[in-house]
Amino acid sequence: MTSTAPRIFVFCDGGIGNRINALVTAIAMAEHFGRATTVYWPLNSWCGAAFHDIFDNVLDVRTDALNTLAGTLSGTKVLLHDAIGAELLQVPFESAYDFQSMEDFAQRGLPVGKDIFLYPAIIAPWIPEPLVHAALRSLRFTQTIQGAVQSFIATTLARPFHGLHLRRTDLRVGLTDAEVLALVQHHPNEVFFVCSDDPQAEALACAHPNVHARPKTHHVAKKQEHADWISLSQDQEGRMSYGNIERSRDAMIEGTIDLLVLAHSQIVGYSGSTFQRMARLLGDAAPLVALARPAALPYFSFTEMTQQIERQLIDPAVLLQVCQTMVQSGQAGQALDLMRMGFERMSDAQRPDIAHNLGVMLLNQSQPRQASLYFIAVLQLQNLRYGSWLHLAYAKTLLGDHDQARQALQQAFTCRPPTLIASDATLEKALAERYQLPAPPTAHPKDVP
């Protein structure tokens, strides 16, 4: 595989989102390190469209599959998404994501005088955003695809719109049909674009006059007609997965058009799919139409959030923000359920913030007994957390456990920070007066945004 000048060989596999992720990673690296690029774009059940069915970029493109490349990578730096690829290529596994920055990659990963074989499924997180955006802007979708996107936005949507991505076949993420119904009925004056790999999901959503989908003649199909979408299936290279999926050439082109229309919307929710994430990226970096996005709707899908938590794809700070918004929108019960689920799924390092805020939410819902349990859980992990001792004292006061409340307040005083936020200062003052325990001197309370 080695050529006279070292190159980056990138293997693009999976659906359109995964393939663009790999392509963009390689383009960004090649531009930064001054290397030429060769693209492997196999035709298989995951994607039946050739590279030039989607793009007009002039690149060296090949269609080799992983198993046909086995044994050809001697002397090449091979960086992969997972160990399955390493097994097929018959090479030791080395992760494409195991670097901290471009500089770290230059020091530890960039081989002198050798080719790089790259197979990521997501954009390597160590590549800076400006390089990613520049790579996205370098993509040239075919005139057929661009024309379809521009025409649909101009003639059907015509003004800023919201986007709904409903993955229904092998992954089953996105808003449920009931959630779509509630959302669009609650916002009858907003325009929505819906795209899905399930025509029925699009049809149900489009029963509402403010929801639009592109009419399509080609859709994702099953490899085995009578099996479920998530039945165990083998692809052309012998890989087994729970995805009974066949994406034809025309279905992939239709999906790419939908992807680029979705990119111009204010997308509702976070499904966790690479298709939706790529739409957001393309909309930020390389929109085809100059169209402003509407203000985001204050809506969060309980189903989507549950899936994100179960897959451990959501940051604790984001979960807290979402749940606080849900409480303000009158969805306190669902917010509490999500917080409990987050507490169960997250690591010990992440749990204290979740448990403390869950305890505060339970206090606000007049559930001091449950709240006290979560404050105790915090303190088992972070014994010097002042705010949790203070709120535990308050919870025990509400329960009438005054001896325990006094003890918790005394413990709070032992780890009291030099400056208090206003709400903690108010609570401390009330508890100190209640139990006649003078608080240590402190600086003036400060407000937090």
JOUR-V947706 format. One record per pair of residues at least 12 apart in sequence whose C-alpha atoms are under 10 Angstrom apart, sorted by the first residue. I is the first residue (numbers start at 1). J is the second residue. Records with the same first field share a line. If there is no record, write none. Layout:
I = J, J
This chain:
1 = 69, 72, 73, 74, 75, 76, 114, 115, 116, 117
2 = 72, 73, 74, 75, 76, 113, 114, 115, 116
3 = 113, 114, 115
4 = 113, 114, 115
5 = 35, 36, 113, 114, 115
6 = 34, 35, 36, 37, 76, 111, 112, 113, 114, 115, 116
7 = 30, 33, 34, 35, 36, 37, 38, 76, 113, 114, 115, 116, 117
8 = 26, 27, 29, 30, 33, 34, 35, 36, 37, 38, 39, 76, 77, 114, 115, 116, 117, 118
9 = 23, 26, 30, 36, 37, 38, 39, 40, 60, 61, 62, 76, 77, 78, 115, 116, 117, 118, 119
10 = 22, 23, 24, 25, 26, 27, 37, 38, 39, 40, 41, 61, 78, 79, 80, 116, 117, 118, 119, 120
11 = 23, 26, 38, 39, 40, 41, 42, 62, 63, 64, 65, 66, 80, 117, 118, 119, 120, 121
12 = 24, 26, 39, 40, 41, 42, 51, 63, 65, 118, 119, 120, 121
13 = 40, 41, 42, 43, 44, 46, 47, 65, 66, 119, 120, 121
14 = 41, 42, 43, 44, 45, 46, 47, 121
15 = 44, 45, 46, 47, 48, 121, 247, 252, 255, 256, 274, 275
16 = 46, 47, 49, 54, 252, 253, 255, 256, 259, 274, 275, 278
17 = 121, 122, 255, 256, 259, 273, 274, 275, 276, 277, 278, 279
18 = 120, 121, 122, 123, 273, 274, 275, 278
19 = 40, 41, 47, 51, 119, 120, 121, 122, 123, 274
20 = 121, 122, 123, 136, 139, 274, 275, 278
21 = 119, 120, 121, 122, 123, 124, 132, 136, 274, 275, 277, 278
22 = 39, 81, 118, 119, 120, 121, 122, 123, 124
23 = 37, 38, 39, 40, 41, 118, 119, 120, 121, 122, 123, 135, 136, 139
24 = 122, 123, 124, 131, 132, 133, 134, 135, 136, 137, 138, 139
25 = 96, 118, 119, 120, 121, 122, 123, 124, 125, 126, 127, 131, 132, 135, 136
26 = 38, 39, 116, 117, 118, 119, 120, 123, 124, 132, 135
27 = 39, 131, 132, 134, 135, 136, 138, 139
28 = 123, 127, 128, 129, 130, 131, 132, 133, 134, 135, 136, 138
29 = 102, 105, 124, 127, 131, 132, 135
30 = 135
31 = 131, 134, 135
32 = 102, 127, 131
33 = 102, 106, 110
35 = 115, 116
36 = 59, 60, 115
37 = 59, 60, 61, 116
38 = 59, 60, 61, 62, 117
39 = 51, 59, 60, 61, 62, 63, 64, 117, 118
40 = 60, 61, 62, 63, 64, 65, 66, 117, 118, 119
41 = 61, 62, 63, 64, 65
42 = 61, 62, 63, 64, 65, 66
43 = 63, 64, 65, 236, 247, 248, 249
44 = 63, 65, 235, 236, 237, 246, 247, 248, 249
45 = 220, 221, 222, 223, 234, 235, 236, 244, 245, 246, 247, 248, 249
46 = 220, 235, 236, 243, 244, 245, 246, 247, 248, 252
47 = 245, 246, 247, 248, 249, 250, 251, 252, 253
48 = 246, 247, 248, 249, 250, 251, 252, 253
49 = 247, 248, 249, 250, 251, 252, 253
50 = 62, 63, 249, 252, 253
51 = 63
52 = 141, 142
53 = 141, 142, 144, 145, 249, 250, 252, 253
54 = 139, 140, 141, 142, 143, 144, 145, 146, 249, 252, 253, 256, 257
55 = 139, 140, 141, 142, 143, 145
56 = 139, 140, 141, 142, 143
57 = 138, 139, 140, 141, 142
58 = 140
65 = 88, 89, 236, 237
66 = 85, 86, 87, 88, 89, 90, 119, 236, 237
67 = 85, 87, 88, 89, 90, 236, 237, 238, 239
68 = 88, 89, 237
69 = 88, 89, 90
70 = 85, 86, 87, 88, 89, 90, 91
71 = 88, 89, 90, 91
72 = 89, 90, 91
73 = 89, 90, 91, 115, 116, 117
74 = 91, 115
75 = 111, 113, 114, 115, 116
76 = 111, 113, 114, 115, 116, 117
77 = 94, 109, 110, 111, 112, 114, 115, 116, 117, 118
78 = 91, 92, 93, 94, 95, 96, 109, 115, 116, 117, 118, 119
79 = 91, 92, 93, 94, 95, 96, 97, 98, 109, 116, 117, 118, 119, 120
80 = 92, 93, 94, 95, 96, 97, 117, 118, 119, 120, 121
81 = 93, 94, 95, 96, 97, 118, 119, 120, 121, 122, 124
82 = 94, 95, 96, 119, 120, 121
83 = 95
84 = 239
85 = 119, 120, 239
86 = 119
88 = 237, 238, 239
95 = 118, 119, 120, 124
96 = 109, 117, 118, 119, 120, 121, 122, 123, 124, 125, 126
97 = 120, 122, 123, 124, 125, 126, 127
98 = 124, 125, 126
99 = 124, 125, 126, 127
100 = 124, 125, 126, 127
101 = 124, 125, 126, 127, 128
102 = 126, 127, 128
103 = 126, 127
104 = 126
105 = 126, 127
121 = 274
122 = 274, 277, 278
123 = 274, 278
129 = 281, 285
130 = 285
132 = 281, 285
133 = 281, 282, 284, 285, 286
134 = 285, 286
135 = 285, 286
136 = 278, 281, 282, 283, 284, 285, 286, 287
137 = 282, 285, 286, 287, 288
138 = 286
139 = 286
141 = 256, 257, 260, 288
142 = 253
144 = 253, 257
145 = 253, 254, 256, 257, 258, 260
146 = 256, 257, 260, 261, 288, 289
147 = 257, 288
148 = 214, 254, 257, 258, 260, 261
149 = 214, 256, 257, 258, 259, 260, 261, 262, 264, 288, 289
150 = 257, 260, 261, 288, 289, 290
151 = 289
152 = 213, 214, 257, 258, 261
153 = 193, 214, 261, 262, 264, 289, 291
154 = 289, 291
156 = 193, 212, 213, 214
157 = 191, 192, 193, 210, 211, 212, 213, 261
158 = 191, 291
159 = 190, 191, 265, 291, 292, 293, 294
160 = 190, 191, 192, 264, 265, 266, 291, 292, 293, 294, 295
161 = 190, 191, 192, 193, 210, 211, 262, 264, 265, 266, 267, 291, 292, 293, 294, 295
162 = 190, 191, 192, 193, 194, 211, 262, 264, 265, 266, 267, 268, 293, 294, 295, 296, 297
163 = 191, 192, 193, 194, 195, 211, 212, 261, 262, 263, 264, 265, 266, 267, 268, 269, 276, 279
164 = 180, 192, 193, 194, 195, 196, 202, 205, 211, 213, 262, 265, 266, 267, 268, 269, 270, 271, 276
165 = 193, 194, 195, 196, 197, 202, 258, 259, 262, 267, 268, 269, 270, 271, 273, 275, 276, 279
166 = 180, 194, 195, 196, 197, 198, 201, 202, 271, 273, 276
167 = 195, 196, 197, 198, 201, 271, 273, 275, 276
168 = 196, 197, 198, 199, 200, 201, 229
169 = 196, 197, 198, 220, 221, 222, 228, 229, 230, 243, 244, 245
170 = 197, 222, 228, 229, 230, 231, 242, 243, 244, 245
171 = 229, 230, 242, 243, 271, 272, 273
172 = 197, 229, 230, 271, 273, 304, 307
173 = 270, 271, 272, 273, 303, 304, 305, 307, 308
174 = 196, 268, 269, 270, 271, 272, 273, 276, 301, 302, 303, 304, 305, 307
175 = 268, 269, 270, 271, 300, 301, 302, 303, 304, 305
176 = 201, 301, 302, 303, 304
177 = 200, 201, 202, 204, 205
178 = 204, 205
179 = 299, 300, 301, 302, 303
180 = 194, 201, 204, 205, 211, 301
181 = 204, 205, 206, 207, 208
183 = 268, 297, 299, 300, 301
184 = 205, 208, 209, 210, 211
185 = 208, 209, 210
187 = 210, 297
188 = 208, 209, 210, 211
189 = 209, 210
190 = 210, 211, 294, 297
191 = 209, 210, 211, 212, 265, 294
192 = 205, 206, 208, 209, 210, 211, 212, 213, 262, 265, 266, 267, 268
193 = 205, 206, 210, 211, 212, 213, 214, 258, 261, 262, 264, 265, 266, 267
194 = 206, 211, 212, 213, 214, 258, 261, 262, 267
195 = 212, 213, 214, 255, 258, 259, 261, 262
196 = 213, 219, 220, 255, 258
197 = 219, 220, 221, 251, 255
198 = 219, 220, 221
199 = 213, 215, 216, 218, 219, 220
202 = 214, 215
203 = 215
213 = 258
214 = 254, 257, 258, 261
215 = 254
216 = 250, 251, 254, 255, 258
217 = 250, 251, 254
218 = 247, 248, 249, 250, 251, 252, 253, 254, 255
219 = 246, 247, 248, 249, 250, 251, 252, 253, 254, 255
220 = 245, 246, 247, 248, 250, 251, 252, 254, 255
221 = 244, 245, 246, 247, 248, 251
222 = 243, 244, 245, 246, 247
223 = 235, 243, 244, 245, 246, 247
224 = 244, 245, 246
225 = 244, 245
227 = 244
228 = 242, 243, 244, 245
229 = 242, 243, 244, 245
230 = 242, 243, 244, 245
231 = 243, 244, 245
232 = 244
233 = 245
255 = 275
256 = 275, 279
258 = 275, 279
259 = 275, 276, 278, 279, 280, 282, 283
260 = 278, 279, 280, 282, 283, 286, 287, 288, 289
261 = 279, 283, 287, 288, 289
262 = 275, 276, 278, 279, 280, 282, 283
263 = 275, 276, 277, 278, 279, 280, 281, 282, 283, 284, 285, 286, 287, 288, 289, 293
264 = 279, 280, 282, 283, 284, 286, 287, 288, 289, 290, 291, 292, 293
265 = 279, 280, 283, 291, 292, 293, 294, 296
266 = 280, 283, 292, 293, 294, 295, 296, 297
267 = 279, 280, 283, 293, 294, 296, 297
268 = 296, 297, 298, 299, 300, 301
269 = 296, 297, 298, 299, 300, 301, 302, 303, 304, 305
270 = 300, 301, 304, 305, 307, 308, 314
271 = 301, 303, 304, 305, 306, 307, 308
272 = 304, 305, 307, 308, 311, 313, 314
298 = 322, 325, 326, 328, 329
299 = 322, 325, 326, 329
300 = 322, 323, 325, 326, 331
301 = 322, 326, 334
302 = 323, 326, 331, 334, 335, 337, 338
303 = 338
305 = 319, 322, 323, 335, 338, 341, 342
306 = 337, 338, 339, 341, 342
308 = 342
309 = 338, 339, 341, 342, 343, 344, 345, 346
310 = 341, 342, 344, 345, 346
311 = 345
312 = 342, 345, 346, 347
314 = 342, 346
315 = 342, 346, 350
316 = 339, 342, 343, 346, 350, 351, 352, 353, 354
317 = 350, 353, 354
319 = 335, 338, 339, 342, 354
320 = 335, 338, 339, 342, 353, 354, 357, 358
322 = 335, 338, 339
323 = 335, 336, 337, 338, 339, 357, 358, 361
324 = 336, 357, 361
327 = 361
332 = 361, 362, 364, 365
333 = 365
335 = 358, 361
336 = 358, 359, 361, 362, 365
337 = 358
338 = 358
339 = 354, 355, 357, 358, 359, 361
340 = 354, 355, 358, 374
341 = 354
342 = 354, 355, 358
343 = 355, 358, 374
348 = 378, 381, 382
349 = 381, 382
351 = 374, 377, 378, 381
352 = 374, 375, 376, 377, 378, 379, 380, 381, 382, 385, 388
353 = 378, 388
354 = 374, 378
355 = 371, 373, 374, 375, 376, 377, 378, 379, 388
356 = 371, 372, 373, 374, 375, 376, 377, 378, 379, 385, 387, 388, 391, 392
357 = 371, 374, 375, 388
358 = 370, 371, 374, 375
359 = 371, 372, 373, 374, 375, 376, 377, 378, 388, 391, 392, 395
360 = 372, 374, 375, 388, 391, 392, 395
362 = 374, 395
363 = 391, 392, 394, 395, 398
366 = 395, 398
367 = 395, 398, 399
368 = 391, 392, 394, 395, 396, 397, 398, 399
369 = 392, 395, 396, 398, 399
370 = 395
371 = 391, 392, 394, 395, 396
372 = 388, 389, 391, 392, 393, 394, 395, 396, 399
373 = 392, 395
374 = 388, 392
375 = 387, 388, 389, 390, 391, 392, 393, 395
376 = 388, 389, 392
379 = 392
383 = 411, 412, 415
384 = 411, 412, 413, 414, 415, 416, 417
385 = 411, 412, 414, 415, 416, 417
386 = 408, 409, 411, 412, 413, 414, 415, 416, 417, 420, 424
387 = 412, 415, 416, 417, 420, 421, 424, 427, 428
388 = 408, 409, 412
389 = 405, 407, 408, 409, 410, 411, 412, 413, 414, 415, 416
390 = 405, 406, 408, 409, 410, 411, 412, 413, 416, 424, 425, 427, 428, 431
391 = 405, 408, 409, 412, 424, 427, 428, 431
392 = 404, 405, 406, 407, 408, 409, 412
393 = 405, 406, 407, 408, 409, 410, 411, 412, 427, 428, 431
394 = 406, 408, 409, 427, 428, 430, 431
395 = 408
396 = 408
397 = 431, 434, 435
402 = 434, 435
403 = 435
405 = 431, 435
406 = 431, 432, 434, 435, 436, 437
409 = 428, 431, 432, 435, 437, 439
410 = 432, 437, 438, 439
412 = 428, 439
413 = 428, 437, 438, 439, 440
414 = 440
416 = 439, 440, 441, 442
417 = 442, 443
418 = 440, 441, 442, 443, 444, 445
419 = 441, 442, 443, 444, 445, 446
420 = 442, 443, 444, 445, 446, 447, 448
421 = 444, 445, 446, 447, 448
422 = 444, 445, 446, 447, 448
423 = 445, 446, 447, 448
424 = 445, 446
425 = 442, 444, 445, 446
426 = 445
